[in-house]
Amino acid sequence: MAVKQEIKYLTAVKQEKRQKKYCRFKKLGIKYVDYKDAEFLKKFLNDQGKMLPRRISGNSLKFQRKVAEAIKKARQMALLPYVTDLLK
């Protein structure tokens, strides 16, 4: 009886492709970021209350600036906290 030997090649392991990041504002056609909508703005904050950077959130530069301004206004109006533990 012959024993089958597995042939191993020196190739890279296939990795799953990540989903491409997209600007949700451009995709959904949102033109104005409302600072009074705290639940929507929480999507752009981490658990500690810090703003997520563009490379993580996937926003375009134009809308990242608008989101940052809206978050700052919401913090001044006490709709969002400046610092917190376990925001979500």
SESEPA-796751 format. One record per atom (N, C-alpha, C): residue number from 1; residue in one letter; atom name; x negated, y negated, z negated. Coordinates in steps of 0.1 Angstrom, whole numbers, padded with zeros to 4 digits. Atoms other than C-alpha are relative to their C-alpha. Layout:
// SESEPA-796751
+-----+-----+------+-------+-------+-------+
:   n : res : atom :  east : north :    up :
+-----+-----+------+-------+-------+-------+
: NUM :   a :   CA :     X :     Y :     Z :
...
+-----+-----+------+-------+-------+-------+
// end
This chain:
// SESEPA-796751
+-----+-----+------+-------+-------+-------+
:   n : res : atom :  east : north :    up :
+-----+-----+------+-------+-------+-------+
:   1 :   m :    N : -0008 :  0012 :  0000 :
:   1 :   m :   CA :  0000 :  0000 :  0000 :
:   1 :   m :    C : -0009 : -0012 :  0000 :
:   2 :   a :    N :  0007 :  0013 : -0001 :
:   2 :   a :   CA : -0013 : -0034 :  0010 :
:   2 :   a :    C :  0006 : -0010 : -0009 :
:   3 :   v :    N : -0005 :  0011 :  0009 :
:   3 :   v :   CA : -0011 : -0063 : -0014 :
:   3 :   v :    C :  0000 : -0013 :  0008 :
:   4 :   k :    N : -0001 :  0012 : -0007 :
:   4 :   k :   CA :  0001 : -0095 :  0001 :
:   4 :   k :    C : -0007 : -0011 : -0008 :
:   5 :   q :    N :  0007 :  0011 :  0007 :
:   5 :   q :   CA : -0022 : -0124 : -0007 :
:   5 :   q :    C :  0007 : -0013 :  0005 :
:   6 :   e :    N : -0006 :  0013 : -0004 :
:   6 :   e :   CA : -0007 : -0159 : -0007 :
:   6 :   e :    C : -0011 : -0009 :  0006 :
:   7 :   i :    N :  0009 :  0009 : -0006 :
:   7 :   i :   CA : -0024 : -0183 :  0016 :
:   7 :   i :    C :  0003 : -0014 : -0005 :
:   8 :   k :    N : -0002 :  0013 :  0006 :
:   8 :   k :   CA : -0029 : -0217 :  0000 :
:   8 :   k :    C : -0007 : -0010 :  0009 :
:   9 :   y :    N :  0006 :  0010 : -0008 :
:   9 :   y :   CA : -0036 : -0247 :  0021 :
:   9 :   y :    C : -0003 : -0013 : -0008 :
:  10 :   l :    N :  0004 :  0012 :  0007 :
:  10 :   l :   CA : -0053 : -0279 :  0010 :
:  10 :   l :    C :  0008 : -0012 :  0006 :
:  11 :   t :    N : -0008 :  0011 : -0005 :
:  11 :   t :   CA : -0024 : -0303 :  0018 :
:  11 :   t :    C :  0006 : -0007 : -0012 :
:  12 :   a :    N : -0007 :  0007 :  0011 :
:  12 :   a :   CA : -0007 : -0329 : -0003 :
:  12 :   a :    C :  0013 :  0006 : -0003 :
:  13 :   v :    N : -0013 : -0005 :  0004 :
:  13 :   v :   CA :  0023 : -0319 : -0022 :
:  13 :   v :    C :  0011 : -0010 :  0005 :
:  14 :   k :    N : -0011 :  0009 : -0006 :
:  14 :   k :   CA :  0055 : -0333 : -0006 :
:  14 :   k :    C :  0007 : -0006 : -0012 :
:  15 :   q :    N : -0007 :  0007 :  0010 :
:  15 :   q :   CA :  0070 : -0360 : -0027 :
:  15 :   q :    C :  0013 : -0006 :  0005 :
:  16 :   e :    N : -0013 :  0005 : -0004 :
:  16 :   e :   CA :  0105 : -0372 : -0026 :
:  16 :   e :    C : -0002 : -0015 :  0002 :
:  17 :   k :    N :  0001 :  0014 : -0003 :
:  17 :   k :   CA :  0109 : -0406 : -0010 :
:  17 :   k :    C :  0009 : -0008 : -0010 :
:  18 :   r :    N : -0008 :  0008 :  0009 :
:  18 :   r :   CA :  0121 : -0433 : -0034 :
:  18 :   r :    C :  0010 : -0008 :  0009 :
:  19 :   q :    N : -0009 :  0008 : -0007 :
:  19 :   q :   CA :  0151 : -0452 : -0025 :
:  19 :   q :    C : -0006 : -0014 :  0002 :
:  20 :   k :    N :  0006 :  0013 : -0002 :
:  20 :   k :   CA :  0141 : -0485 : -0009 :
:  20 :   k :    C :  0008 : -0010 : -0008 :
:  21 :   k :    N : -0006 :  0011 :  0008 :
:  21 :   k :   CA :  0147 : -0515 : -0031 :
:  21 :   k :    C :  0007 : -0010 :  0009 :
:  22 :   y :    N : -0007 :  0010 : -0008 :
:  22 :   y :   CA :  0172 : -0540 : -0018 :
:  22 :   y :    C :  0005 : -0011 : -0008 :
:  23 :   c :    N : -0005 :  0012 :  0007 :
:  23 :   c :   CA :  0184 : -0574 : -0027 :
:  23 :   c :    C :  0016 :  0002 : -0001 :
:  24 :   r :    N : -0014 : -0003 :  0001 :
:  24 :   r :   CA :  0219 : -0567 : -0040 :
:  24 :   r :    C :  0009 : -0012 :  0003 :
:  25 :   f :    N : -0007 :  0013 : -0004 :
:  25 :   f :   CA :  0229 : -0604 : -0034 :
:  25 :   f :    C :  0002 : -0001 :  0015 :
:  26 :   k :    N : -0001 :  0001 : -0015 :
:  26 :   k :   CA :  0221 : -0602 :  0003 :
:  26 :   k :    C :  0010 :  0011 :  0005 :
:  27 :   k :    N : -0008 : -0011 : -0004 :
:  27 :   k :   CA :  0238 : -0568 :  0006 :
:  27 :   k :    C :  0015 : -0002 : -0003 :
:  28 :   l :    N : -0014 :  0002 :  0004 :
:  28 :   l :   CA :  0270 : -0578 : -0012 :
:  28 :   l :    C :  0005 : -0014 :  0005 :
:  29 :   g :    N : -0004 :  0013 : -0005 :
:  29 :   g :   CA :  0270 : -0613 :  0003 :
:  29 :   g :    C :  0003 : -0010 : -0011 :
:  30 :   i :    N : -0001 :  0009 :  0011 :
:  30 :   i :   CA :  0268 : -0631 : -0031 :
:  30 :   i :    C : -0008 : -0013 :  0003 :
:  31 :   k :    N :  0007 :  0013 : -0003 :
:  31 :   k :   CA :  0259 : -0668 : -0026 :
:  31 :   k :    C : -0003 : -0008 : -0013 :
:  32 :   y :    N :  0001 :  0008 :  0012 :
:  32 :   y :   CA :  0263 : -0681 : -0062 :
:  32 :   y :    C : -0002 :  0009 : -0012 :
:  33 :   v :    N :  0002 : -0008 :  0012 :
:  33 :   v :   CA :  0249 : -0666 : -0094 :
:  33 :   v :    C :  0007 : -0008 : -0012 :
:  34 :   d :    N : -0007 :  0007 :  0010 :
:  34 :   d :   CA :  0273 : -0675 : -0122 :
:  34 :   d :    C : -0006 :  0003 : -0014 :
:  35 :   y :    N :  0006 : -0002 :  0013 :
:  35 :   y :   CA :  0257 : -0681 : -0156 :
:  35 :   y :    C :  0010 :  0005 : -0011 :
:  36 :   k :    N : -0010 : -0004 :  0010 :
:  36 :   k :   CA :  0290 : -0674 : -0174 :
:  36 :   k :    C :  0003 :  0015 :  0000 :
:  37 :   d :    N : -0002 : -0014 : -0001 :
:  37 :   d :   CA :  0291 : -0638 : -0162 :
:  37 :   d :    C : -0011 :  0008 : -0007 :
:  38 :   a :    N :  0011 : -0006 :  0008 :
:  38 :   a :   CA :  0270 : -0623 : -0190 :
:  38 :   a :    C : -0002 :  0015 :  0003 :
:  39 :   e :    N :  0001 : -0015 : -0003 :
:  39 :   e :   CA :  0277 : -0586 : -0181 :
:  39 :   e :    C : -0008 :  0002 :  0013 :
:  40 :   f :    N :  0008 : -0001 : -0012 :
:  40 :   f :   CA :  0263 : -0591 : -0146 :
:  40 :   f :    C : -0014 : -0004 : -0002 :
:  41 :   l :    N :  0014 :  0004 :  0003 :
:  41 :   l :   CA :  0232 : -0609 : -0159 :
:  41 :   l :    C : -0007 :  0010 : -0008 :
:  42 :   k :    N :  0007 : -0010 :  0008 :
:  42 :   k :   CA :  0225 : -0581 : -0183 :
:  42 :   k :    C : -0007 :  0011 :  0008 :
:  43 :   k :    N :  0006 : -0010 : -0009 :
:  43 :   k :   CA :  0216 : -0559 : -0153 :
:  43 :   k :    C : -0014 : -0005 :  0003 :
:  44 :   f :    N :  0014 :  0006 : -0003 :
:  44 :   f :   CA :  0185 : -0582 : -0149 :
:  44 :   f :    C : -0008 : -0002 : -0012 :
:  45 :   l :    N :  0007 :  0001 :  0013 :
:  45 :   l :   CA :  0174 : -0579 : -0185 :
:  45 :   l :    C : -0004 :  0014 : -0004 :
:  46 :   n :    N :  0004 : -0013 :  0006 :
:  46 :   n :   CA :  0155 : -0550 : -0202 :
:  46 :   n :    C :  0006 :  0001 : -0014 :
:  47 :   d :    N : -0006 : -0002 :  0013 :
:  47 :   d :   CA :  0164 : -0536 : -0236 :
:  47 :   d :    C : -0004 : -0011 : -0011 :
:  48 :   q :    N :  0005 :  0010 :  0009 :
:  48 :   q :   CA :  0144 : -0563 : -0254 :
:  48 :   q :    C :  0005 : -0014 :  0004 :
:  49 :   g :    N : -0006 :  0012 : -0004 :
:  49 :   g :   CA :  0162 : -0591 : -0235 :
:  49 :   g :    C : -0009 : -0008 :  0009 :
:  50 :   k :    N :  0009 :  0007 : -0009 :
:  50 :   k :   CA :  0133 : -0600 : -0212 :
:  50 :   k :    C :  0005 :  0002 :  0014 :
:  51 :   m :    N : -0005 : -0001 : -0014 :
:  51 :   m :   CA :  0140 : -0607 : -0175 :
:  51 :   m :    C : -0009 :  0010 :  0007 :
:  52 :   l :    N :  0008 : -0009 : -0008 :
:  52 :   l :   CA :  0130 : -0580 : -0151 :
:  52 :   l :    C : -0006 : -0007 :  0012 :
:  53 :   p :    N :  0007 :  0006 : -0012 :
:  53 :   p :   CA :  0105 : -0589 : -0124 :
:  53 :   p :    C :  0006 :  0004 :  0013 :
:  54 :   r :    N : -0006 : -0003 : -0014 :
:  54 :   r :   CA :  0113 : -0589 : -0087 :
:  54 :   r :    C : -0004 :  0014 :  0004 :
:  55 :   r :    N :  0005 : -0014 : -0005 :
:  55 :   r :   CA :  0092 : -0557 : -0081 :
:  55 :   r :    C :  0008 :  0011 : -0006 :
:  56 :   i :    N : -0008 : -0010 :  0006 :
:  56 :   i :   CA :  0115 : -0538 : -0104 :
:  56 :   i :    C :  0015 : -0002 :  0003 :
:  57 :   s :    N : -0014 :  0003 : -0003 :
:  57 :   s :   CA :  0149 : -0555 : -0098 :
:  57 :   s :    C :  0003 :  0001 :  0015 :
:  58 :   g :    N : -0002 : -0001 : -0015 :
:  58 :   g :   CA :  0144 : -0556 : -0060 :
:  58 :   g :    C :  0006 : -0013 :  0006 :
:  59 :   n :    N : -0005 :  0013 : -0005 :
:  59 :   n :   CA :  0157 : -0592 : -0057 :
:  59 :   n :    C : -0009 : -0007 :  0010 :
:  60 :   s :    N :  0008 :  0008 : -0008 :
:  60 :   s :   CA :  0145 : -0615 : -0030 :
:  60 :   s :    C : -0004 : -0012 : -0009 :
:  61 :   l :    N :  0006 :  0012 :  0007 :
:  61 :   l :   CA :  0125 : -0646 : -0041 :
:  61 :   l :    C :  0011 : -0010 : -0003 :
:  62 :   k :    N : -0010 :  0010 :  0001 :
:  62 :   k :   CA :  0154 : -0669 : -0035 :
:  62 :   k :    C :  0010 :  0003 : -0011 :
:  63 :   f :    N : -0010 : -0004 :  0010 :
:  63 :   f :   CA :  0179 : -0650 : -0056 :
:  63 :   f :    C : -0006 :  0003 : -0014 :
:  64 :   q :    N :  0007 : -0002 :  0013 :
:  64 :   q :   CA :  0153 : -0641 : -0083 :
:  64 :   q :    C : -0001 : -0013 : -0008 :
:  65 :   r :    N :  0001 :  0013 :  0007 :
:  65 :   r :   CA :  0149 : -0678 : -0090 :
:  65 :   r :    C :  0014 : -0004 : -0005 :
:  66 :   k :    N : -0014 :  0004 :  0004 :
:  66 :   k :   CA :  0187 : -0683 : -0091 :
:  66 :   k :    C :  0004 :  0008 : -0012 :
:  67 :   v :    N : -0003 : -0008 :  0011 :
:  67 :   v :   CA :  0190 : -0654 : -0115 :
:  67 :   v :    C : -0007 : -0005 : -0013 :
:  68 :   a :    N :  0007 :  0005 :  0011 :
:  68 :   a :   CA :  0163 : -0668 : -0137 :
:  68 :   a :    C :  0006 : -0012 : -0006 :
:  69 :   e :    N : -0007 :  0013 :  0005 :
:  69 :   e :   CA :  0180 : -0702 : -0139 :
:  69 :   e :    C :  0013 :  0004 : -0007 :
:  70 :   a :    N : -0013 : -0004 :  0006 :
:  70 :   a :   CA :  0214 : -0685 : -0147 :
:  70 :   a :    C : -0003 :  0006 : -0013 :
:  71 :   i :    N :  0003 : -0006 :  0013 :
:  71 :   i :   CA :  0198 : -0664 : -0175 :
:  71 :   i :    C : -0004 : -0011 : -0010 :
:  72 :   k :    N :  0004 :  0011 :  0009 :
:  72 :   k :   CA :  0182 : -0695 : -0190 :
:  72 :   k :    C :  0012 : -0008 : -0004 :
:  73 :   k :    N : -0012 :  0007 :  0004 :
:  73 :   k :   CA :  0215 : -0714 : -0189 :
:  73 :   k :    C :  0009 :  0008 : -0010 :
:  74 :   a :    N : -0009 : -0009 :  0008 :
:  74 :   a :   CA :  0234 : -0684 : -0204 :
:  74 :   a :    C : -0007 :  0001 : -0014 :
:  75 :   r :    N :  0006 :  0000 :  0013 :
:  75 :   r :   CA :  0208 : -0683 : -0232 :
:  75 :   r :    C :  0002 : -0013 : -0008 :
:  76 :   q :    N : -0002 :  0013 :  0007 :
:  76 :   q :   CA :  0212 : -0720 : -0240 :
:  76 :   q :    C :  0015 : -0001 : -0004 :
:  77 :   m :    N : -0014 :  0000 :  0004 :
:  77 :   m :   CA :  0250 : -0715 : -0241 :
:  77 :   m :    C :  0004 :  0011 : -0010 :
:  78 :   a :    N : -0001 : -0011 :  0009 :
:  78 :   a :   CA :  0245 : -0685 : -0264 :
:  78 :   a :    C :  0009 :  0011 :  0005 :
:  79 :   l :    N : -0007 : -0011 : -0006 :
:  79 :   l :   CA :  0261 : -0661 : -0240 :
:  79 :   l :    C : -0010 :  0013 :  0001 :
:  80 :   l :    N :  0010 : -0011 :  0000 :
:  80 :   l :   CA :  0228 : -0640 : -0239 :
:  80 :   l :    C : -0010 : -0004 : -0011 :
:  81 :   p :    N :  0010 :  0003 :  0010 :
:  81 :   p :   CA :  0203 : -0636 : -0266 :
:  81 :   p :    C : -0014 : -0002 :  0006 :
:  82 :   y :    N :  0013 :  0002 : -0005 :
:  82 :   y :   CA :  0167 : -0647 : -0263 :
:  82 :   y :    C : -0008 :  0012 : -0002 :
:  83 :   v :    N :  0007 : -0012 :  0004 :
:  83 :   v :   CA :  0153 : -0617 : -0281 :
:  83 :   v :    C :  0009 :  0010 : -0007 :
:  84 :   t :    N : -0009 : -0009 :  0007 :
:  84 :   t :   CA :  0170 : -0585 : -0293 :
:  84 :   t :    C : -0006 :  0014 :  0000 :
:  85 :   d :    N :  0003 : -0015 :  0000 :
:  85 :   d :   CA :  0166 : -0548 : -0301 :
:  85 :   d :    C :  0012 :  0007 :  0006 :
:  86 :   l :    N : -0011 : -0009 : -0006 :
:  86 :   l :   CA :  0187 : -0524 : -0279 :
:  86 :   l :    C :  0011 : -0009 :  0005 :
:  87 :   l :    N : -0011 :  0008 : -0006 :
:  87 :   l :   CA :  0206 : -0549 : -0258 :
:  87 :   l :    C :  0010 :  0008 :  0007 :
:  88 :   k :    N : -0009 : -0008 : -0008 :
:  88 :   k :   CA :  0222 : -0523 : -0236 :
:  88 :   k :    C :  0005 :  0012 : -0008 :
+-----+-----+------+-------+-------+-------+
// end
